Amino acid sequence: MVEKALLSSKTISTAGTLFFNAVIDLWVVQIFGSARILGNTMAFTTLAAAICSFIGGYLADSSFRLRVLIMINAVSSLVCGIAFLEQKQLIGKPLTVYLLVFLLNIGSYLSSPLFKTITSISVEKTRIVAFNRSITFASQLCTVLIPPAATWLFAKKIIGLEGALLLNGLSFVLCALLMVGLRKADSVKTAGNSNGYLGTIKLIKNSGPLLFMALSGFILNFFLSGINVWLPYFTTKILHNASVYGVAISCQAVGGIIGALSIKKIKLDTSLRVERLGLVISCGLIMVLLFAVSAPALILAMFFLAAIITRYNIALQSLIQTHVEQKYIGKTFSTTYLIANLALPIASFLFGHLLAFSWKWLLVVVALGLSSMNLLWIILKNRISIKNIE
C-alpha cells in the first residue's frame, strides 16, 4: 500500500511538471524569441535546485517530513492558481516568468530529498532497486506520453500556458491528498538521529564511489544543461518544427525506459563501466548533428544519451539507499544534489549566451565536456572499488 502511494504520488507529480515544462519552454521561445531569455529562465529554474538541496537535507531528516511534503505541494498548487488568474501579466515580463518557474521548482527540489528519505525508510532494502526501477519506468512512461501531447496541444493552440498551469496545480493537489493518506500508514516510520552536513561531507570525501558520483553529477548536470537549453531552440529555430521538441523528449523517455530495463541484463556496479562507454558513444552521436541537421539524427542522439543517463541516476540512488547508514541518507542525497545542482544555474546562463552566438559551438562544448567524465574516472579509479550494487 505504501509503495503504491509513493509510486502514484511521484508519477502524478512528474506528469504535471512535464506538461508545464514542455509548454513554458515553447511559450518563452514563442513570446520572447530569445535564446538568452530561454537560458535565463532555465537558470532560475535550476537556481531553486541549488538553494533547496541544502535545506531539503535538514527537512528530510526531521520527524515531520511528511507534513512538510504535504505543505510544499499545497503551496505549489496555490502558486499555480495565482499564476493562472494573472497569466496575462507574464507576457512581456521575463522577470515575472523567472519568479514563477523559480517558485514552482522550489517545491519540486525541496520534495526530492524528502521523497528519497521516505522511500529508504518505507521500502524494504531488498526492494529498493526494484522500486527505483519502477519509479523510473513510470516517470519515463509519462515522459513518452505527455510532452508530445503538450507540445501538440500548444502548437494547435488548443491549450496555452494557463492550461498548463491549471493541470500542474491539480497534480500538486492530488500529490498532497496522497501524502495525507500516507500519514496514516504504520509502515512509514521516522528516522533516528540524523547527522550534520560536515559528517556527511566527510563520508562522501572518504568514499571513492560517492565522491566520484558527486563530482560526476556536477559535470553531467553542467553539460546536460547545455542540451536542455539547446533542444527547444534547435527544434523551433533550426528545424522549424516545434512538435519535434515533444517527439525528442518522448524519445529521451523511451531511451530512459530501455536504460532502466537493461539493468536486469547488464548489472550496475560502482565502476560505471557501461555508462562511461555509453557517454563516449553519445558524444559521437551529438557531434553528428553538426553535419546532419535532421530530426532522425536528433532523436537517435537523445534516445541513446537518455538511456545512459538513466542507468547512471539509478546507480546513484540505489548506491546511497543501500550502502549509506540511515542517519546519513537524507543529507547524503541533499549534499550530492547540492553539488550537482550548483552546476545548473551557472550552466543555463552561460549556455544561453553561447547559444545566442552559435548552436554548433554549444554542441562541441557539450560533447567535449561529457567526454571529460572518463578523465575523472581515471583520476579517481584507485579509490573506487568494483562490486555489484544489486
Helices and strands as residue ranges (DSSP letters): H 2-32, H 35-60, H 65-85, G 87-90, H 94-122, G 125-127, H 128-155, H 161-182, H 197-206, H 208-233, I 234-238, H 243-261, G 262-264, H 273-288, H 295-323, H 326-341, H 343-357, H 359-380, G 381-383
